[in-house]
Amino acid sequence: MHKELIETYKTDRKQYYLEDSVKSKRGEESGTPHRGLEAFIETELNLSIAESILDYTRYLISLEKKKMQLEHDAKIRGIA
């Protein structure tokens, strides 16, 4: 999973820089990320944070599904 995240980032980064260079040539504002951010993105800490966010999001989705199921069951039983 780590390798996939990094490869996706690198692919997206290349496309972003291509689009950014076109904007620069047109005189539009550049959106290039700072070097510190660029370095952070490739660290293990960033991958760990991204995985934690993904796990938390999955947990929230499962809670929402449980809530919807409980509401549905309550309606069927005439509780709600």
Backbone as a ProteinNet text record, in pm:
[ID]
protein_1_A
[PRIMARY]
MHKELIETYKTDRKQYYLEDSVKSKRGEESGTPHRGLEAFIETELNLSIAESILDYTRYLISLEKKKMQLEHDAKIRGIA
[TERTIARY]
82.4	0	86.9	198.4	286.3	339.4	381.6	438.7	334.1	211.2	103.7	75.5	73.1	49.1	158.5	282.4	393.9	392.2	366.3	362.2	248.5	133.5	21.7	59	122.2	165.1	263.3	361.6	462.5	400.2	305.9	237.4	157	81.5	1.4	90.9	204.2	297	350.5	386	436.5	331.5	208.1	100.4	78.6	84.5	65.3	172.5	298.6	407.4	396.7	349	328.1	222.5	111.6	5.6	53.7	134.7	185.7	279.7	362.3	454.6	378.2	267.8	184.5	123.8	77.3	22	127.2	249.8	357.2	385	381.9	407.1	296.3	176.4	63.7	61.2	146.7	149.1	50.2	-9.3	-103.2	-27	-95.7	-32.4	9.6	129.1	183.1	133.9	102.3	55.8	153.2	280.6	381.5	392.7	390.1	402.7	542.9	551.2	679.8	768.2	898.9	993.6	974.1	943.4	922	804.3	699.1	582.1	617.3	690.3	733	812.9	903.6	984.7	897.7	802.6	715.7	629.2	582.3	492.8	556.8	686.6	754.8	805.2	768.6	814.7	719.1	771.4	688.9	578.8	606.5	506.4	383.7	405.5	293.8	212.9	281.3	209.4	129.1	186.8	117.4	-7.2	6.5	-107.9	-215.9	-175.2	-272.1	-346.8	-275.3	-339.6	-434.9	-396.4	-483.2	-611.6	-599.4	-717.6	-807.5	-747	-823.7	-896.6	-827.4	-890	-1004.8	-983.5	-1086.6	-1208	-1184	-1293.4	-1374	-1304.8	-1374.9	-1459.1	-1405.5	-1478	-1604.3	-1591.4	-1706.9	-1813	-1771.2	-1865.5	-1938.8	-1865.9	-1932.1	-2030.9	-1996.5	-2089.7	-2215.6	-2198.9	-2313.2	-2403.6	-2344.5	-2423.6	-2500.8	-2434.9	-2502.4	-2617.3	-2595.6	-2699.3	-2819.5	-2793.8	-2903.3	-2978.7	-2906.3	-2971.1	-3057	-3006.7	-3084	-3208.8	-3195.8	-3312.8	-3415.9	-3369.8	-3459.5	-3530.5	-3454.9	-3513.2	-3614.7	-3584.5	-3676.7	-3807.4	-3800.1	-3920.9	-4005.4	-3939.2	-4012	-4083.5	-4019	-4078	-4173.3	-4180.2	-4269.4	-4216.7	-4087.8	-4027.4	-4003.6	-3965.7	-3930.6	-4047.1
-119.2	0	125.7	123.1	239.5	272.7	171.3	193.7	249.6	200.7	249.5	396.6	435.7	575.3	665.3	622.8	704.1	712.8	602	604.2	692.9	684.8	771.1	916.7	946.4	1083.6	1131.7	1049.6	1090.4	1113.6	1028.4	1045.2	1175	1197.4	1319.8	1443.2	1431.5	1544.1	1583.1	1483.8	1513.8	1589.4	1541.2	1607.7	1748.5	1765.6	1895.9	1993.6	1949.9	2037.6	2074.4	1981.7	2015.1	2124.6	2108.8	2209.4	2340.7	2332.4	2451.3	2529.4	2459.3	2528.5	2599.8	2541.4	2607.3	2734.2	2727.2	2845.5	2954.5	2917.2	3014.8	3085.5	3010.9	3069.9	3167.3	3142.2	3231.3	3351.9	3350.1	3459.9	3442.4	3323.2	3296.5	3260	3266.6	3237	3090.7	3068.7	2933.2	2871.4	2742.7	2673.8	2566.8	2584.9	2486.1	2472.6	2349.7	2332	2367.4	2405.5	2439.7	2316.3	2337.6	2225.3	2142.6	2208.1	2135.4	2039.8	2085.3	2000	1884.2	1915.7	1812.5	1703.3	1742.7	1646.2	1565.9	1632.7	1565.2	1459.1	1488.3	1396.4	1260	1256.2	1129.6	1059.6	1108.4	1046.1	936.3	849.4	743.5	802.6	915.7	979.4	1017.4	1073.1	1109.5	986.8	878.4	755.4	703.3	711.6	667.3	752.1	882.4	971.9	942.8	922.7	893.7	763.3	662.3	535	550.5	630.2	653.7	723.8	821.4	892.5	796.4	711.9	613.7	516.8	466.2	375.1	443.4	568.6	643.6	667.1	698.5	720.3	591.8	479.5	351	323.3	355.2	335.2	422.5	548.6	638	588	535.7	481.8	361.8	275.6	159.2	202	305	356.3	412	483.1	539.8	428.4	321.4	207.5	143.3	128.6	70.6	159.5	289.9	384.4	373.9	367.9	356.1	225.6	116.9	-12.4	-8.6	51.6	62.7	147.8	257.1	340.8	264	187.5	105.9	1.4	-67.2	-167.8	-105.3	14.9	83.4	117.5	158.8	190.6	65.2	-45.3	-171.4	-215.4	-200.3	-241.7	-138.3	-21.1	83.4	156	150.8	216.6	364.7	394.5	533.4	608.2
0	0	0	73.9	78.3	-59.6	-131	-264	-359.1	-347.5	-433	-406.6	-278.5	-244	-299.5	-283.3	-331.2	-483.6	-551	-697.6	-747.9	-683.3	-720.9	-702.3	-588.8	-562.1	-668.2	-701.5	-799.1	-936.8	-975.3	-1103.7	-1104.3	-997.2	-986.9	-982.2	-914.4	-902.1	-1039.4	-1120.7	-1255.5	-1336.3	-1331.4	-1404.1	-1351.1	-1218.8	-1156.6	-1202.4	-1203.3	-1244.2	-1391.7	-1475.4	-1615.9	-1630.2	-1558.3	-1562.5	-1503.1	-1396.1	-1328.5	-1420.3	-1497	-1586.4	-1698.1	-1742.7	-1843.4	-1785.5	-1659.8	-1593.8	-1581.4	-1546.3	-1531.1	-1663.3	-1771.3	-1903.1	-1941.8	-1892.7	-1921.8	-1827.7	-1724.7	-1628.9	-1515.3	-1504.6	-1396.1	-1269.6	-1157.3	-1028.7	-1020.5	-970	-956.5	-826.3	-830	-709.8	-664.7	-694.9	-659.7	-508.1	-455.7	-310.4	-261.5	-135.4	-75.1	-65.7	-63.7	-57.5	69.5	180.7	305.8	296.4	232	213.1	120.6	16.4	-77.9	-6.2	82	156.3	253.2	318.6	415.1	347.7	228.3	157.9	138.6	121.8	95.1	221.3	340.5	464.5	509.9	597.7	657.1	744.7	810	895.3	813.1	697.3	610.9	572.1	537.8	502.4	621.1	738.7	858.6	884.5	868.1	887.4	783.9	658.8	552.9	581.3	627	659.9	778.6	876.7	992.2	950.4	863	813.3	735.2	654.6	577.7	671	772.6	869	943.2	983.8	1056	966.2	840.8	746.2	727.1	715.1	703	827.1	945	1069.6	1072.1	1031.7	1029	931.3	818.8	721.3	779	849.9	909.7	1018.4	1095.5	1196.1	1130.2	1020.5	949.5	897.3	845.9	798	911.8	1028.2	1145	1190	1189.2	1229.2	1136.8	1007.1	910.9	930	957.9	980.9	1106.8	1213.7	1337.7	1317.9	1242.7	1214.9	1133.6	1038	955.9	1042.3	1127.8	1216.6	1312.2	1361.2	1452.3	1381.6	1256.3	1181	1157.7	1127	1103.2	1231.3	1344.4	1472.2	1528.6	1467.5	1515.1	1637.2	1659.7	1775.6	1745.3	1625	1590.9	1533.2
[MASK]
++++++++++++++++++++++++++++++++++++++++++++++++++++++++++++++++++++++++++++++++

